[in-house]
């Protein structure tokens, strides 16, 4: 067995419901890595468990009965926001993880996407390494470090009738538009269309600069630069860009509500 001393403080993987056979394969794979896999059927209990300090990551089924994995991810995010904290990194799992599904998952905020064919030691190694190294960077519900420059774009008149709605609209547009560009860039990468991937990254950077979100623009530039690297480097850049996008959106929403109280 490999030396997993670097994982000593977090040794639990929470596996939420889903396909029984895949759940079994995942649990067995993580146990081979020296980790303890906990299969949890109760959704609320599983979500609460993801915040415990011994949990390294959470596996979410893309097609759970009555829920999509993206619905579950949204629930986890809502708990993060109410707690003003960070859950364990979340991995999407399913019978298949085609390029379209993988691109959508990473653009939405999952750190990886595992399918039945992906439950192999080297894929799990990569996922575990991401969970360990990216976790300190995944706190989404805090203000962006560019808060001042973002706020500087707000209307100066605090009595501006449409101000609050305009800024909340911008937050919504940043969220949906940014997610779309991240997904489009990844899909272009998976298809081998480097120029299209670069174009989406550059477009996201331009939108970020126009909003005063310099950190997001820098990460977009890093995403563009990563296109010359390996797939892991590209996907990590997308994951970090997604996190900063969430911070920018959070900043916009919070500041709009404070500047233009209802």
N, C-alpha and C positions, 0 to 999 in steps of 0.2 A: 504493500500500500504506500502511496506517495506521502511525503511529509506535508501535513496540512496545518503546521503550526501557525501560519498566518491567518487561519480561519478560527483559531481557538476560541475567540470571544463570542463568535456567532456560529452556532453549529446546527441550527434547525432550519429546515425548508418546509414551509407551509404549502400544501397542495390542496387547492379548493376544488372539491367535487369533480364533475365532468366524466369523461369516458373512463370506465373502470379499468380496462386493459392498459390504456395509456397512463393512467394514474399509477398502476402497478409498476409499469416499466420505469416511469420517472422515479418513483420511490426507491426501486431497486438500484437504479443508476446513481442516485444521490447517496444511498447507503454504501455503495462501492467506493465512493469518494470520502467516506468517513463521516458523513453527515447523518442526522436523524430527520427523516421525512415524516411529517404529520399530515395525514389525510383528514381534512375537516369538511364535513358535509353542511354544517350550519353556516350560512353566509355571514350573518352578523358576527358570530363568534370568530369566524376565520378573519374577517376584516379587523376586528379588535386585536387578534393575535399578531397581525403584521406589525404592530407598533411595539411589541415586546423586544427587549434588548438582546435576547438570545437568537432572534430570527434573522437569518442571513438574506433570504429572499422568499417571495411568494409566487407560486405558480397559479395562473388563472386560466381556466378553460375558455376557449373562444366560443364554444357552443354548449354551454351548460343548459339544462332544462329550464326554460322560462327566462333565461338571462343570456345576453351575449357577454363575451369577455370585456367588451368595451363598456358595457353597462356597469360591470363589476369594477373596472378601473375607475369609472366616474364616481362610484360610491366610495372607493378608497380615497380618491382625491378630495371628496367632500369632507371626509373624516379628517384628512390632513389639514384642511382649511379650518375646520372648527377647533382642532387641537393646536393649530399653529405649529405643527410638528411634521416629521417625516416618517413615512412608513418604510418597511423594507422595500428594496427594489422589486418591481413586478415583472414577471416573465409571462408572455402569452404562450399557451400550449394548445395543440389541436392534432387531429389525425394527420392533417396536411398543413404545411406552412409554405405556400407558394410565394413567389416574389411579391405579388400584389398584396397578399395578407401580411407579409413581413414588413413591407414598406408602410402600410397603413398602421400596423402595430407600433413600429418605432416612432413614426410621426405623431402618434397619439400619446406616447409617453412610456410604453413598455421598454425595457432595456434589451430584450431579446425575444425571439419567437422560435419555439421548439415544436417540431412535428414528430411523428412516430419514427421517421428515418433519422431524426436528429438526436435521438436519445442514445448517444455514443459518448465515450469518455472524453474525446477531444472537444465535442460540442459543449458538453457540460463544463469542462475545464474553462472554456472561453466565457461561458455564462457566469460561472462562479467568480472568475477574475473580474468581470465587469461589475458584478454585485459588490464585491469587496472594494474595488478602487473608485467606483463612481458614487457610492453611497454618500460620501461627505459633500458631494456637489449637487445633490438632488432635492434640496430644500426649496420648494417652489413658492410657498406662501409667505414670502418676505418681499419687501420692496426691492426693486432693481437698484443697483449701485448708481444708475443714471437717473434716479428719481428727480433731482433738481432740474436737469435738462429736459426731462419729459414734462414736468410740471410747467416749465417755462413756455411750453407750446399751448398751454391752456388759455382760454379767453381771459383778458384782464378784468372785465366787468363781472364782479361776483353776482350781479343781479341779472346777468344775461339769461333770458328765459329758457333758451334752448341749450345752454351750456352743459348741463348735467347729461341730458340725453345725447348730445353730440359726442361727449367723451366716452360715455358708456357704449355708444355705437362704434366709436373707434376701437374700444377694447374688444368688442365682438368681431369687428373686421380683422383686427390683428390676430385674434385667436384662430378664426376660420381660415383666413388668408395665409397665415404663417404655417398652419398645419398642412394646408394644401400644397404649399411650395416645398416643404420638407418631404412630403410624400412623393411629389412629382420628381424631385431631385433624386431620391432613392430609387424610384422606379427606372429613371433614366440610367442610373448606375448599373442596376441589375440587368438592363437591356444592353449595356455596353455603349450607351449614347452619352459620351462624356460632355459634349458641347451643350446638350439639353440640360444635363445635371448642373453644369456650371452656370447656365443662364438662370436657373431657378434659385441657385445660391446667391447669385449677384442681385437678383430681384428682391430677395428677402433682405439682403444687406441695405439696399437702397430704401426700402420701406422702413427699416429700423432707423437709419440715419434721419429720415424725414420725421420720425417720431421723437427724436432725441435719445434713442436707445443705442448708445455707442457700443455698449458691451455686446448686445445682440448682433450689431453690425460686424464687430470683430470676430465673433464666433461664426458668422456667416462667411467671412473671409477665410477663416480657418477651415470651414467645411469645403469651400472651393479648393483650397490648397491641398486638402486631404485626398482629393480625387486622384492625385498622383501616387497615393499610398495604397496600402492593402484595404480589403473590405472592412476589417475590424476598425481601422482608423477612421474610415468614412462613416461607419455606423456610430462610433463614439461621438464624432463631431455632430451628427444629427441629434443624438440623445442630449448632448449638452446644449445645443441650440434650442431644443424643445423646452428644456428646463428654464433657460433665460427668457424664452418667449412667454412662458407661464408667469415669470416674475414681472415682466413688462405689463402683461394683461392685468395681473393683480394690482400693480401700482396704479394703472389707469383707473381701475374700478374703485379702489380705495380712495384715491385722491378726488375723483369725481364726486363721490358721496360726501366727502368732507368739505370740498369747495362749494358744492351746490346741494346742500341738504334739502331734503323734500319737506 
